[in-house]
Amino acid sequence: MRQVWTGAALLTAAAAATAQDVPATSRSPLGEAIRAALVASPDLLAGLTAPSRPPLDLYGDAIDRDLALLGRLAPRLFDPARPGLGPTGAPTRIAFFTRAGCTPCATAQAELAALATRMGFRAALFDMDRDAGLARDLGIDTAPSYVLPDRLLRGAMPGIVLERYLAP
């Protein structure tokens, strides 16, 4: 750390000496003096640069746990034999959780059905009350909710948003 302060002191002294000879409105000679000092002694900045580190990943462990859970539950969530929306025989790409009497669920289901038909996938249908254990395991507390192999989306999603998540 001593070298950094020494380097800073040298730069300050060089700048002060140069600044005395230069009007306050002209900083070009000052910049040139600083540049010359740095070129002559590049080690002055060595202590100021931090070693490169990978970015801090605050949610990495939680994401890994969630993806592992989705992987374990995938056979139930994306079962091709389950009642659903979209063309028969198409791959099941979404598990759709609704609740009886939920108006946003009905609207979201109609949009999802149109999207599934247009994009050629199936959406497995789940009722949050009949499938309460599965919903609880997933932490789903909002109807409607969508479960994809790599994420969970809570609340009604417009078709255009879902399409972005499903695009290759």
N, C-alpha and C positions, 0 to 999 in steps of 0.2 A: 504494500500500500504506500510505502514511503516513496517509491519511484513515481507513482501517479501524482502525488502531491508535488514532488520535485518537478515533474514535467509540467504540471499546471502552473507552478511558480515561474518556470522559465518562459512559458507562453505569456503569462501575465506581464512579466518584466519586458519581454520583447514587444508586446502590444503597447504597453505604457510608454516605452521609449519612442516607438514609432508614432503613437497617437499624439505625442507632444508636438511633433513636427507637422502634423496634418490637421487641416481645419476639420471641425466636427462634422461638416456636411460631406466630407469625402472619406469613405471607409475602404476604398480600393487598396491603398498602400498597406493598411492594417491587415487586410485579408491576405495580401501577398506576403507580408512578414510572417504571419501565422503559418501559411502554406510552406514557406521556405524552412521554418523551424521544424515542421512535421516531416518534410522530405528529408532534412538532414538527420533527424533523430526519430525514425518511425516507432521505436520502442516506447516513446512517450505515451502512445495510446494503447499499448499492450494491456495494461491493467484495467482499461475502461471497457473493453469488450468482454461480454460474458460468453463462456463456452456454450456452444449450441446444445440445447436440451430438447428432448421430445416434448410436445405440448402436454400440459397437465390434463389428464382425462378423468374428470370428477365422476362421470357416470359409467365408466367402462365396466365395472363389476356388475352394476344393476342391469345394464344392457345385456351382458353375457348371461345373467340369470334369467332375464325375460326371454331371450332367444332360446335358451335351453328348455324353458317351460313350454314355449310354443312348439318346439321340436318334439317334446314328449307328448303333447296333446294333439299334434297334427293328425294322427290317424282318426281321431274322433271329430276334429274340427273340419277336416277336408274329406270326409268319407263320401265317395262318389254315390253310394247307395242312399244317402240321406236326402229327404225331400229338399228341393231347392228351386232356384231360378236359373234360367238360361237353358241352352241346348242340352238334351240328354246325351250322355257320353262325353261331353266336354270336360276338361280338367276343372276341378273345384279349386278356385283361387281365393275365395272369401268365405268366411263364416259370418253370418249376419244375425245379430241378436236383437230381438224386438220384445215388446210386451203388449199384451192384449189391451185394447182401448187407447193405445198411444197414437195420436194423430200424426205427429212427425214421423213415426215408424211407417205408417201406411204410405205417406208421400215418399219417404226414402226408399221403401221397398219397390214402389212403382218405378222410380228412377233407376234403381239397381237392376231391376228386371230388364228394362230397356237397354241398359249398358251391357249387361251380361249377354243378351241376344246379339247386340251389335258387335261386341268384341269376341264372342265365342267362348265364354267361360261359364262355369256354374258357381252359384253362391249357395252354400248350405244354410238352411234356415234353422234358427234356434229360438225358443221362447225362454225369456229370462226367468220365468216362474217355474216352468216344467224342467228346465235345465239349470236350476239354481246352483247346484254344486259346481258345474262347469263354469258358470258365470263368476261364482265366488273364487274359484281357483285362478281365474284370469284377472280378477280384480275389476270386473265389469260391474259398474253401478249406474250406468246411464243407458237409456234406450232411446234411439237405436245405437248400436255399436258394431263396428266392423273389425274382424280379426283377419289379418293377412299373415302369410308365413313369417314375415319379419317385422310386424308392427301391429299395434292395436289403435284404432281410431274411435274416439268417443263422440257421440252426437251425430246428427244427420250431416252427411257430406254430399254436396252437389256432385252430380255425375262427372263433371269436368275435373273435379279434384280427385275422385277415385280413379278416373282414367289416367291421370298423371302418375299415381302410385302403381298402377298396373301396366303401364307402358314398358315395353322391353328396353 
